[in-house]
Amino acid sequence: MSLIIRQATVEDCPLILKFIRELANYEKLLHEVVADIGTLEESLFGYKPYAEVVIAQYQGQPVGFALFFHNYSTFLGRPGLYLEDLYIQPEMRGKGFGKTLLAYLANLALERNCGRLEWWVLDWNQPAKDFYQSLGAEPMDDWTVNRVTGEALGKLASHYSAKDQP
């Protein structure tokens, strides 16, 4: 296997967006993608990068990516890596590339003294769930993801006023 994993650069933003859209299409969530090249350039490579991206290349061609960032476990008292997206193009699946990307991230987590590597998987995506469990991942069935976004995020934020703080 001649898979190379490399750090993405700002010049990769069109490719990253392409992979994000392909992943969203597979997940039946393409209608939710509002990211564009400009937002990726700013949020991934701007003054304060919020996430990192690695590109998987096979025989010199990009075949997938992983986008991740640090989180923190108060219980462990250590950082962790959170994998937001892992994607391998469908025609390249089954060659061990996804496992190699996850192994790369696990190694990076250890190098950075992280206590864990974690990610979400859609409930209906049984092939992904089976794959992750075959690698030793444990589903966290006793936790429920909560999210506030859009109008609800603005409404919640409106309940805070910095002027009320001492």
Secondary structure, DSSP 4 states (H G I P E B T S, - for coil): --EEEEE--GGGHHHHHHHHHHHHHHTT-GGG----HHHHHHHHHSSS---EEEEEEETTEEEEEEEEEEEEETTTTEEEEEEEEEEE-GGGTTSSHHHHHHHHHHHHHHHTT-S-EEE---TT-HHHHHHHHHTT----TT-------HHHHHHHHTT--GGG--
